[in-house]
Each structure stands twice: as C-alpha cells, then as structure tokens.
C-alpha cells in the first residue's frame, strides 16, 4: 500500500508520530519531487530518516521536473518521471522483482499508476500519449 500522510493520518493524530511510524515500517520511500517540494523541510526530514535506516529512496519527478534539477542530496538516486509511462513501468517491474521475485501483472501496474498519480494530483501517465 501507498502511505499518503494527508490521507492516512487520522484527525487529531500527530503528524510527526504517524509519519515516523510509517517510515520505520517501509522498505522504500517515494520522494515526490517538484520544484516546490524539494525545498520543503519535511521532504528532507523524511528522506534523511529513510536514508539513515537504509530504506530505498526513489525520487519521483513531478511537474515536469528533471533529474538534473534535483538538489545535490537527492541526485545520487535514480529518479523517475511521473509523466513517463515507460519509466513507471520499469520502476514497478524492478521493485516487484526485488521485493517479491515475481513479474508485475498489468493490473498491478495500472493500480500503481492510478493510485500514486491520483494521490499527488498529477495527470495519469496514460493520458500523456
């Protein structure tokens, strides 16, 4: 499942505690990187926590951001463009193989694309031709 703080933290719960628990129970952290988000302290806090725990950091480029635009701290990690369907399919297949040893089904690929892209409010990759 994809943890999205704005959707997964119950009303009245501590953001800090909820995000901290989620970071300690994950195998990979998708960093949604847009020109605005890469300058926000929480993105750096979450990335630093994940890096310190040895969690895979995967920058996902949003709002037409290029890998060359990433801050130096994120540049060593392979980044994937959310607007590029082939890059997302490669990422899904690679992660699925690493974590389960199986090839992803088309429905898994579609579900990942739909859920993740909708969670961040981006246009679905299939709509980009």
NUTORDO-479068 format. One record per atom (N, C-alpha, C, O, CB): atom name; x, y, z. Coordinates in steps of 0.1 Angstrom, whole numbers, plus 5000, padded with zeros to 4 digits. Glycine has a CB too. Layout:
// residues N
SITE, gumi, u, v, w
SITE, CA, X, Y, Z
...
//
This chain:
// residues 129
SITE, gumi, u, v, w
SITE, N, 5008, 4988, 5000
SITE, CA, 5000, 5000, 5000
SITE, C, 5009, 5013, 5000
SITE, O, 5020, 5013, 5005
SITE, CB, 4991, 5000, 5012
SITE, N, 5003, 5023, 4995
SITE, CA, 5010, 5036, 4994
SITE, C, 5005, 5044, 5006
SITE, O, 4993, 5047, 5007
SITE, CB, 5007, 5043, 4980
SITE, N, 5014, 5049, 5014
SITE, CA, 5011, 5057, 5025
SITE, C, 5011, 5072, 5021
SITE, O, 5022, 5077, 5016
SITE, CB, 5021, 5055, 5037
SITE, N, 5000, 5079, 5022
SITE, CA, 5000, 5093, 5019
SITE, C, 4995, 5100, 5032
SITE, O, 4984, 5099, 5036
SITE, CB, 4989, 5096, 5007
SITE, N, 5004, 5108, 5037
SITE, CA, 5002, 5115, 5050
SITE, C, 4988, 5122, 5051
SITE, O, 4981, 5120, 5061
SITE, CB, 5013, 5124, 5053
SITE, N, 4985, 5130, 5041
SITE, CA, 4973, 5137, 5041
SITE, C, 4960, 5128, 5041
SITE, O, 4950, 5133, 5046
SITE, CB, 4972, 5147, 5029
SITE, N, 4961, 5116, 5036
SITE, CA, 4950, 5107, 5036
SITE, C, 4950, 5097, 5047
SITE, O, 4940, 5092, 5051
SITE, CB, 4950, 5100, 5023
SITE, N, 4962, 5093, 5052
SITE, CA, 4964, 5082, 5061
SITE, C, 4965, 5086, 5076
SITE, O, 4965, 5077, 5085
SITE, CB, 4975, 5074, 5057
SITE, N, 4966, 5099, 5079
SITE, CA, 4968, 5103, 5093
SITE, C, 4954, 5107, 5098
SITE, O, 4947, 5116, 5093
SITE, CB, 4978, 5115, 5095
SITE, N, 4949, 5100, 5108
SITE, CA, 4935, 5102, 5113
SITE, C, 4934, 5117, 5120
SITE, O, 4944, 5122, 5124
SITE, CB, 4931, 5092, 5124
SITE, N, 4922, 5122, 5120
SITE, CA, 4921, 5135, 5126
SITE, C, 4925, 5135, 5140
SITE, O, 4922, 5126, 5148
SITE, CB, 4906, 5139, 5125
SITE, N, 4933, 5145, 5144
SITE, CA, 4938, 5146, 5158
SITE, C, 4950, 5139, 5161
SITE, O, 4956, 5141, 5171
SITE, CB, 4927, 5142, 5167
SITE, N, 4955, 5131, 5151
SITE, CA, 4967, 5123, 5154
SITE, C, 4979, 5132, 5151
SITE, O, 4979, 5142, 5143
SITE, CB, 4968, 5111, 5145
SITE, N, 4990, 5129, 5157
SITE, CA, 5003, 5136, 5155
SITE, C, 5009, 5133, 5141
SITE, O, 5012, 5121, 5139
SITE, CB, 5013, 5133, 5166
SITE, N, 5011, 5143, 5133
SITE, CA, 5018, 5140, 5120
SITE, C, 5031, 5134, 5122
SITE, O, 5035, 5125, 5116
SITE, CB, 5018, 5153, 5112
SITE, N, 5039, 5140, 5132
SITE, CA, 5052, 5135, 5134
SITE, C, 5053, 5121, 5138
SITE, O, 5061, 5113, 5132
SITE, CB, 5059, 5144, 5145
SITE, N, 5044, 5117, 5147
SITE, CA, 5044, 5103, 5152
SITE, C, 5039, 5093, 5140
SITE, O, 5045, 5083, 5138
SITE, CB, 5035, 5101, 5164
SITE, N, 5029, 5097, 5133
SITE, CA, 5023, 5089, 5122
SITE, C, 5033, 5087, 5111
SITE, O, 5035, 5076, 5106
SITE, CB, 5010, 5095, 5117
SITE, N, 5040, 5098, 5107
SITE, CA, 5049, 5097, 5096
SITE, C, 5062, 5089, 5101
SITE, O, 5067, 5081, 5094
SITE, CB, 5054, 5111, 5091
SITE, N, 5066, 5091, 5113
SITE, CA, 5077, 5083, 5119
SITE, C, 5074, 5069, 5119
SITE, O, 5083, 5061, 5115
SITE, CB, 5080, 5088, 5133
SITE, N, 5062, 5065, 5123
SITE, CA, 5059, 5050, 5123
SITE, C, 5059, 5045, 5109
SITE, O, 5064, 5034, 5107
SITE, CB, 5045, 5048, 5130
SITE, N, 5053, 5052, 5100
SITE, CA, 5053, 5048, 5086
SITE, C, 5067, 5046, 5080
SITE, O, 5070, 5036, 5073
SITE, CB, 5045, 5057, 5077
SITE, N, 5076, 5055, 5084
SITE, CA, 5090, 5054, 5079
SITE, C, 5097, 5042, 5085
SITE, O, 5107, 5037, 5079
SITE, CB, 5097, 5067, 5082
SITE, N, 5093, 5038, 5097
SITE, CA, 5100, 5026, 5103
SITE, C, 5094, 5013, 5099
SITE, O, 5099, 5003, 5104
SITE, CB, 5100, 5028, 5118
SITE, N, 5084, 5013, 5090
SITE, CA, 5078, 5001, 5086
SITE, C, 5077, 4999, 5071
SITE, O, 5069, 4992, 5066
SITE, CB, 5064, 5000, 5092
SITE, N, 5086, 5006, 5064
SITE, CA, 5086, 5006, 5049
SITE, C, 5099, 5001, 5044
SITE, O, 5109, 5001, 5051
SITE, CB, 5083, 5020, 5044
SITE, N, 5098, 4996, 5032
SITE, CA, 5111, 4991, 5025
SITE, C, 5115, 5001, 5015
SITE, O, 5127, 5000, 5011
SITE, CB, 5108, 4978, 5019
SITE, N, 5107, 5010, 5010
SITE, CA, 5110, 5020, 5000
SITE, C, 5103, 5033, 5003
SITE, O, 5091, 5033, 5007
SITE, CB, 5107, 5015, 4986
SITE, N, 5109, 5044, 5000
SITE, CA, 5103, 5057, 5001
SITE, C, 5103, 5064, 4988
SITE, O, 5113, 5067, 4982
SITE, CB, 5110, 5066, 5012
SITE, N, 5091, 5067, 4983
SITE, CA, 5090, 5075, 4971
SITE, C, 5090, 5090, 4975
SITE, O, 5081, 5094, 4983
SITE, CB, 5077, 5072, 4963
SITE, N, 5099, 5097, 4970
SITE, CA, 5100, 5112, 4972
SITE, C, 5094, 5119, 4961
SITE, O, 5099, 5119, 4949
SITE, CB, 5115, 5116, 4974
SITE, N, 5082, 5125, 4963
SITE, CA, 5076, 5132, 4952
SITE, C, 5083, 5146, 4951
SITE, O, 5081, 5155, 4959
SITE, CB, 5060, 5134, 4955
SITE, N, 5090, 5147, 4940
SITE, CA, 5099, 5159, 4938
SITE, C, 5094, 5168, 4927
SITE, O, 5093, 5165, 4915
SITE, CB, 5113, 5154, 4934
SITE, N, 5090, 5180, 4932
SITE, CA, 5085, 5190, 4923
SITE, C, 5095, 5202, 4926
SITE, O, 5102, 5202, 4936
SITE, CB, 5070, 5194, 4924
SITE, N, 5094, 5212, 4917
SITE, CA, 5103, 5224, 4920
SITE, C, 5100, 5230, 4934
SITE, O, 5109, 5236, 4940
SITE, CB, 5100, 5235, 4910
SITE, N, 5088, 5229, 4939
SITE, CA, 5084, 5234, 4952
SITE, C, 5088, 5224, 4964
SITE, O, 5093, 5228, 4974
SITE, CB, 5069, 5237, 4953
SITE, N, 5085, 5211, 4962
SITE, CA, 5086, 5202, 4972
SITE, C, 5101, 5199, 4977
SITE, O, 5103, 5197, 4988
SITE, CB, 5080, 5189, 4968
SITE, N, 5110, 5200, 4967
SITE, CA, 5124, 5197, 4971
SITE, C, 5130, 5208, 4980
SITE, O, 5141, 5205, 4986
SITE, CB, 5133, 5197, 4958
SITE, N, 5123, 5219, 4982
SITE, CA, 5128, 5229, 4991
SITE, C, 5120, 5229, 5005
SITE, O, 5123, 5237, 5014
SITE, CB, 5126, 5243, 4985
SITE, N, 5112, 5219, 5006
SITE, CA, 5104, 5218, 5019
SITE, C, 5111, 5210, 5029
SITE, O, 5117, 5199, 5026
SITE, CB, 5090, 5212, 5016
SITE, N, 5112, 5214, 5042
SITE, CA, 5119, 5207, 5052
SITE, C, 5114, 5193, 5054
SITE, O, 5122, 5184, 5057
SITE, CB, 5118, 5214, 5065
SITE, N, 5101, 5190, 5053
SITE, CA, 5096, 5176, 5056
SITE, C, 5101, 5166, 5046
SITE, O, 5104, 5155, 5050
SITE, CB, 5081, 5176, 5056
SITE, N, 5103, 5170, 5033
SITE, CA, 5108, 5161, 5023
SITE, C, 5123, 5157, 5027
SITE, O, 5126, 5145, 5027
SITE, CB, 5108, 5167, 5009
SITE, N, 5130, 5167, 5032
SITE, CA, 5144, 5164, 5036
SITE, C, 5144, 5155, 5049
SITE, O, 5153, 5146, 5051
SITE, CB, 5152, 5177, 5038
SITE, N, 5135, 5158, 5058
SITE, CA, 5134, 5151, 5071
SITE, C, 5131, 5136, 5068
SITE, O, 5137, 5127, 5073
SITE, CB, 5123, 5157, 5080
SITE, N, 5121, 5134, 5059
SITE, CA, 5117, 5120, 5056
SITE, C, 5128, 5113, 5049
SITE, O, 5130, 5101, 5051
SITE, CB, 5104, 5120, 5048
SITE, N, 5134, 5120, 5039
SITE, CA, 5145, 5113, 5032
SITE, C, 5157, 5110, 5041
SITE, O, 5163, 5099, 5040
SITE, CB, 5150, 5123, 5020
SITE, N, 5160, 5119, 5050
SITE, CA, 5171, 5116, 5059
SITE, C, 5168, 5105, 5068
SITE, O, 5177, 5097, 5071
SITE, CB, 5174, 5129, 5068
SITE, N, 5156, 5104, 5073
SITE, CA, 5152, 5092, 5082
SITE, C, 5153, 5080, 5074
SITE, O, 5159, 5070, 5079
SITE, CB, 5138, 5094, 5087
SITE, N, 5148, 5079, 5062
SITE, CA, 5148, 5067, 5054
SITE, C, 5163, 5064, 5050
SITE, O, 5167, 5052, 5051
SITE, CB, 5140, 5069, 5041
SITE, N, 5171, 5073, 5046
SITE, CA, 5185, 5071, 5043
SITE, C, 5192, 5065, 5055
SITE, O, 5200, 5055, 5053
SITE, CB, 5192, 5084, 5038
SITE, N, 5190, 5070, 5067
SITE, CA, 5196, 5065, 5079
SITE, C, 5193, 5051, 5082
SITE, O, 5200, 5044, 5089
SITE, CB, 5193, 5074, 5090
SITE, N, 5181, 5047, 5078
SITE, CA, 5176, 5033, 5081
SITE, C, 5179, 5024, 5069
SITE, O, 5177, 5012, 5070
SITE, CB, 5161, 5033, 5083
SITE, N, 5185, 5029, 5059
SITE, CA, 5189, 5020, 5047
SITE, C, 5177, 5017, 5038
SITE, O, 5177, 5007, 5031
SITE, CB, 5195, 5007, 5052
SITE, N, 5166, 5025, 5039
SITE, CA, 5155, 5023, 5031
SITE, C, 5158, 5029, 5017
SITE, O, 5164, 5039, 5015
SITE, CB, 5142, 5031, 5037
SITE, N, 5153, 5022, 5006
SITE, CA, 5155, 5026, 4993
SITE, C, 5148, 5040, 4991
SITE, O, 5136, 5042, 4994
SITE, CB, 5149, 5016, 4982
SITE, N, 5155, 5050, 4986
SITE, CA, 5150, 5063, 4983
SITE, C, 5148, 5064, 4967
SITE, O, 5157, 5061, 4960
SITE, CB, 5159, 5074, 4988
SITE, N, 5135, 5067, 4964
SITE, CA, 5132, 5067, 4949
SITE, C, 5125, 5081, 4946
SITE, O, 5114, 5082, 4949
SITE, CB, 5123, 5055, 4945
SITE, N, 5133, 5090, 4941
SITE, CA, 5127, 5103, 4937
SITE, C, 5118, 5101, 4925
SITE, O, 5122, 5095, 4915
SITE, CB, 5138, 5113, 4933
SITE, N, 5106, 5106, 4926
SITE, CA, 5096, 5106, 4915
SITE, C, 5094, 5120, 4911
SITE, O, 5090, 5129, 4919
SITE, CB, 5082, 5099, 4919
SITE, N, 5098, 5123, 4899
SITE, CA, 5098, 5137, 4894
SITE, C, 5084, 5141, 4889
SITE, O, 5077, 5134, 4881
SITE, CB, 5108, 5139, 4882
SITE, N, 5079, 5152, 4895
SITE, CA, 5066, 5157, 4893
SITE, C, 5066, 5171, 4887
SITE, O, 5076, 5178, 4889
SITE, CB, 5058, 5157, 4906
SITE, N, 5056, 5176, 4880
SITE, CA, 5055, 5189, 4875
SITE, C, 5066, 5192, 4865
SITE, O, 5072, 5203, 4865
SITE, CB, 5055, 5199, 4886
SITE, N, 5069, 5183, 4857
SITE, CA, 5080, 5184, 4846
SITE, C, 5094, 5187, 4852
SITE, O, 5102, 5193, 4845
SITE, CB, 5076, 5195, 4837
SITE, N, 5096, 5183, 4864
SITE, CA, 5109, 5185, 4870
SITE, C, 5119, 5175, 4863
SITE, O, 5115, 5163, 4861
SITE, CB, 5109, 5183, 4886
SITE, N, 5131, 5179, 4861
SITE, CA, 5141, 5170, 4855
SITE, C, 5151, 5165, 4866
SITE, O, 5152, 5172, 4876
SITE, CB, 5149, 5177, 4844
SITE, N, 5157, 5153, 4864
SITE, CA, 5166, 5148, 4874
SITE, C, 5178, 5158, 4876
SITE, O, 5183, 5159, 4887
SITE, CB, 5172, 5134, 4869
SITE, N, 5181, 5165, 4866
SITE, CA, 5192, 5175, 4867
SITE, C, 5189, 5187, 4876
SITE, O, 5197, 5194, 4881
SITE, CB, 5196, 5180, 4853
SITE, N, 5176, 5188, 4879
SITE, CA, 5171, 5199, 4888
SITE, C, 5171, 5195, 4903
SITE, O, 5168, 5203, 4911
SITE, CB, 5157, 5203, 4884
SITE, N, 5173, 5182, 4905
SITE, CA, 5173, 5177, 4919
SITE, C, 5184, 5184, 4927
SITE, O, 5195, 5186, 4922
SITE, CB, 5173, 5162, 4920
SITE, N, 5181, 5187, 4940
SITE, CA, 5192, 5191, 4949
SITE, C, 5203, 5180, 4950
SITE, O, 5200, 5169, 4948
SITE, CB, 5187, 5195, 4963
SITE, N, 5215, 5184, 4953
SITE, CA, 5227, 5175, 4953
SITE, C, 5224, 5163, 4962
SITE, O, 5229, 5152, 4959
SITE, CB, 5239, 5182, 4958
SITE, N, 5217, 5165, 4973
SITE, CA, 5215, 5154, 4983
SITE, C, 5206, 5143, 4976
SITE, O, 5207, 5132, 4981
SITE, CB, 5208, 5160, 4995
SITE, N, 5198, 5146, 4967
SITE, CA, 5189, 5136, 4960
SITE, C, 5195, 5131, 4947
SITE, O, 5190, 5121, 4942
SITE, CB, 5175, 5141, 4958
SITE, N, 5205, 5138, 4942
SITE, CA, 5210, 5134, 4928
SITE, C, 5217, 5120, 4927
SITE, O, 5217, 5115, 4916
SITE, CB, 5220, 5145, 4924
SITE, N, 5222, 5114, 4938
SITE, CA, 5228, 5101, 4936
SITE, C, 5218, 5090, 4934
SITE, O, 5221, 5079, 4930
SITE, CB, 5236, 5098, 4948
SITE, N, 5205, 5093, 4936
SITE, CA, 5194, 5082, 4935
SITE, C, 5188, 5083, 4921
SITE, O, 5185, 5094, 4916
SITE, CB, 5184, 5084, 4946
SITE, N, 5185, 5071, 4915
SITE, CA, 5178, 5070, 4903
SITE, C, 5164, 5077, 4904
SITE, O, 5157, 5073, 4913
SITE, CB, 5177, 5056, 4898
SITE, N, 5161, 5086, 4896
SITE, CA, 5148, 5093, 4896
SITE, C, 5140, 5089, 4884
SITE, O, 5145, 5085, 4874
SITE, CB, 5151, 5109, 4896
SITE, N, 5127, 5089, 4886
SITE, CA, 5118, 5085, 4876
SITE, C, 5107, 5096, 4874
SITE, O, 5102, 5102, 4883
SITE, CB, 5111, 5072, 4879
SITE, N, 5104, 5099, 4861
SITE, CA, 5094, 5109, 4858
SITE, C, 5080, 5103, 4858
SITE, O, 5077, 5093, 4852
SITE, CB, 5097, 5115, 4844
SITE, N, 5072, 5110, 4866
SITE, CA, 5058, 5105, 4867
SITE, C, 5050, 5106, 4854
SITE, O, 5041, 5099, 4852
SITE, CB, 5050, 5113, 4878
SITE, N, 5054, 5116, 4846
SITE, CA, 5048, 5118, 4833
SITE, C, 5052, 5108, 4822
SITE, O, 5047, 5107, 4812
SITE, CB, 5051, 5132, 4828
SITE, N, 5062, 5099, 4826
SITE, CA, 5068, 5090, 4816
SITE, C, 5063, 5075, 4819
SITE, O, 5068, 5069, 4829
SITE, CB, 5083, 5090, 4816
SITE, N, 5053, 5071, 4812
SITE, CA, 5047, 5057, 4814
SITE, C, 5058, 5046, 4815
SITE, O, 5058, 5038, 4823
SITE, CB, 5036, 5054, 4804
SITE, N, 5067, 5046, 4805
SITE, CA, 5077, 5036, 4804
SITE, C, 5086, 5036, 4817
SITE, O, 5090, 5025, 4822
SITE, CB, 5086, 5037, 4792
SITE, N, 5089, 5047, 4822
SITE, CA, 5098, 5048, 4834
SITE, C, 5091, 5042, 4846
SITE, O, 5096, 5035, 4854
SITE, CB, 5102, 5062, 4837
SITE, N, 5078, 5045, 4847
SITE, CA, 5070, 5040, 4858
SITE, C, 5068, 5024, 4857
SITE, O, 5069, 5017, 4867
SITE, CB, 5056, 5046, 4859
SITE, N, 5066, 5020, 4845
SITE, CA, 5065, 5005, 4843
SITE, C, 5078, 4998, 4847
SITE, O, 5078, 4988, 4853
SITE, CB, 5061, 5002, 4829
SITE, N, 5089, 5004, 4843
SITE, CA, 5102, 4998, 4846
SITE, C, 5104, 4998, 4861
SITE, O, 5109, 4988, 4867
SITE, CB, 5114, 5006, 4839
SITE, N, 5101, 5009, 4868
SITE, CA, 5102, 5010, 4882
SITE, C, 5094, 5000, 4889
SITE, O, 5099, 4993, 4898
SITE, CB, 5098, 5024, 4887
SITE, N, 5081, 4998, 4885
SITE, CA, 5072, 4988, 4891
SITE, C, 5078, 4974, 4890
SITE, O, 5078, 4967, 4899
SITE, CB, 5058, 4989, 4885
SITE, N, 5082, 4971, 4878
SITE, CA, 5087, 4958, 4875
SITE, C, 5100, 4955, 4883
SITE, O, 5101, 4944, 4889
SITE, CB, 5091, 4956, 4860
SITE, N, 5109, 4965, 4884
SITE, CA, 5121, 4964, 4892
SITE, C, 5118, 4962, 4907
SITE, O, 5124, 4953, 4913
SITE, CB, 5130, 4976, 4890
SITE, N, 5110, 4970, 4912
SITE, CA, 5106, 4969, 4927
SITE, C, 5099, 4956, 4930
SITE, O, 5102, 4949, 4940
SITE, CB, 5098, 4981, 4931
SITE, N, 5090, 4952, 4921
SITE, CA, 5083, 4940, 4923
SITE, C, 5092, 4928, 4923
SITE, O, 5091, 4919, 4931
SITE, CB, 5072, 4938, 4912
SITE, N, 5102, 4928, 4914
SITE, CA, 5112, 4917, 4913
SITE, C, 5121, 4917, 4926
SITE, O, 5124, 4906, 4931
SITE, CB, 5120, 4919, 4901
SITE, N, 5125, 4929, 4931
SITE, CA, 5133, 4930, 4943
SITE, C, 5126, 4925, 4955
SITE, O, 5132, 4918, 4963
SITE, CB, 5138, 4944, 4945
SITE, N, 5113, 4928, 4956
SITE, CA, 5106, 4925, 4969
SITE, C, 5098, 4912, 4969
SITE, O, 5096, 4907, 4979
SITE, CB, 5097, 4937, 4972
SITE, N, 5095, 4908, 4957
SITE, CA, 5087, 4895, 4956
SITE, C, 5092, 4885, 4947
SITE, O, 5088, 4873, 4947
SITE, CB, 5073, 4898, 4953
SITE, N, 5102, 4889, 4938
SITE, CA, 5107, 4879, 4929
SITE, C, 5098, 4876, 4917
SITE, O, 5100, 4866, 4910
SITE, CB, 5111, 4867, 4936
SITE, N, 5087, 4883, 4916
SITE, CA, 5077, 4880, 4905
SITE, C, 5076, 4892, 4896
SITE, O, 5080, 4903, 4899
SITE, CB, 5064, 4877, 4911
SITE, N, 5071, 4889, 4884
SITE, CA, 5068, 4900, 4874
SITE, C, 5055, 4906, 4878
SITE, O, 5045, 4899, 4882
SITE, CB, 5068, 4894, 4860
SITE, N, 5054, 4919, 4876
SITE, CA, 5041, 4926, 4879
SITE, C, 5031, 4923, 4868
SITE, O, 5034, 4921, 4857
SITE, CB, 5043, 4941, 4880
SITE, N, 5018, 4921, 4872
SITE, CA, 5007, 4920, 4863
SITE, C, 5004, 4933, 4858
SITE, O, 5007, 4944, 4863
SITE, CB, 4995, 4913, 4870
SITE, N, 4996, 4933, 4846
SITE, CA, 4992, 4946, 4841
SITE, C, 4983, 4953, 4851
SITE, O, 4984, 4966, 4852
SITE, CB, 4985, 4944, 4828
SITE, N, 4975, 4946, 4858
SITE, CA, 4966, 4952, 4868
SITE, C, 4974, 4959, 4879
SITE, O, 4970, 4970, 4884
SITE, CB, 4956, 4942, 4873
SITE, N, 4985, 4953, 4883
SITE, CA, 4993, 4959, 4894
SITE, C, 4999, 4972, 4889
SITE, O, 4999, 4982, 4896
SITE, CB, 5004, 4949, 4898
SITE, N, 5004, 4972, 4876
SITE, CA, 5010, 4984, 4870
SITE, C, 4999, 4995, 4869
SITE, O, 5002, 5006, 4873
SITE, CB, 5016, 4981, 4856
SITE, N, 4988, 4991, 4865
SITE, CA, 4977, 5001, 4863
SITE, C, 4973, 5007, 4877
SITE, O, 4971, 5019, 4879
SITE, CB, 4965, 4995, 4856
SITE, N, 4972, 4998, 4887
SITE, CA, 4968, 5002, 4901
SITE, C, 4978, 5012, 4906
SITE, O, 4975, 5022, 4912
SITE, CB, 4966, 4990, 4910
SITE, N, 4991, 5008, 4905
SITE, CA, 5002, 5017, 4910
SITE, C, 5001, 5031, 4903
SITE, O, 5001, 5041, 4910
SITE, CB, 5016, 5011, 4907
SITE, N, 5000, 5031, 4890
SITE, CA, 4999, 5043, 4883
SITE, C, 4987, 5051, 4888
SITE, O, 4989, 5063, 4891
SITE, CB, 4998, 5041, 4868
SITE, N, 4976, 5045, 4888
SITE, CA, 4964, 5052, 4892
SITE, C, 4964, 5058, 4906
SITE, O, 4962, 5069, 4909
SITE, CB, 4952, 5043, 4890
SITE, N, 4968, 5049, 4916
SITE, CA, 4968, 5053, 4930
SITE, C, 4978, 5063, 4933
SITE, O, 4975, 5073, 4940
SITE, CB, 4970, 5041, 4939
SITE, N, 4990, 5061, 4928
SITE, CA, 5001, 5071, 4932
SITE, C, 4999, 5084, 4925
SITE, O, 5000, 5094, 4931
SITE, CB, 5015, 5065, 4927
SITE, N, 4996, 5084, 4912
SITE, CA, 4994, 5096, 4905
SITE, C, 4982, 5104, 4910
SITE, O, 4982, 5116, 4911
SITE, CB, 4992, 5093, 4890
SITE, N, 4971, 5097, 4913
SITE, CA, 4959, 5104, 4919
SITE, C, 4963, 5109, 4933
SITE, O, 4958, 5120, 4936
SITE, CB, 4947, 5094, 4920
SITE, N, 4971, 5102, 4940
SITE, CA, 4974, 5107, 4954
SITE, C, 4982, 5121, 4953
SITE, O, 4980, 5129, 4963
SITE, CB, 4983, 5097, 4961
SITE, N, 4989, 5123, 4943
SITE, CA, 4996, 5136, 4942
SITE, C, 4989, 5146, 4933
SITE, O, 4994, 5157, 4931
SITE, CB, 5010, 5133, 4937
SITE, N, 4978, 5142, 4927
SITE, CA, 4971, 5151, 4919
SITE, C, 4976, 5154, 4905
SITE, O, 4974, 5164, 4899
SITE, CB, 4970, 5164, 4926
SITE, N, 4984, 5144, 4900
SITE, CA, 4990, 5146, 4887
SITE, C, 4981, 5140, 4876
SITE, O, 4972, 5132, 4879
SITE, CB, 5004, 5140, 4886
SITE, N, 4984, 5143, 4864
SITE, CA, 4977, 5137, 4853
SITE, C, 4982, 5123, 4851
SITE, O, 4994, 5120, 4852
SITE, CB, 4979, 5145, 4840
SITE, N, 4973, 5113, 4849
SITE, CA, 4977, 5099, 4847
SITE, C, 4986, 5098, 4835
SITE, O, 4983, 5104, 4825
SITE, CB, 4964, 5091, 4845
SITE, N, 4997, 5090, 4836
SITE, CA, 5006, 5088, 4825
SITE, C, 5000, 5083, 4812
SITE, O, 5005, 5087, 4802
SITE, CB, 5017, 5078, 4830
SITE, N, 4990, 5075, 4813
SITE, CA, 4984, 5070, 4801
SITE, C, 4977, 5081, 4793
SITE, O, 4975, 5080, 4781
SITE, CB, 4973, 5059, 4804
SITE, N, 4974, 5092, 4800
SITE, CA, 4967, 5104, 4793
SITE, C, 4978, 5112, 4786
SITE, O, 4974, 5122, 4779
SITE, CB, 4959, 5112, 4803
SITE, N, 4991, 5109, 4787
SITE, CA, 5001, 5118, 4782
SITE, C, 5006, 5112, 4768
SITE, O, 5016, 5117, 4763
SITE, CB, 5013, 5119, 4791
SITE, N, 4999, 5102, 4763
SITE, CA, 5003, 5097, 4750
SITE, C, 5014, 5089, 4750
SITE, O, 5019, 5083, 4740
SITE, CB, 5005, 5107, 4740
//
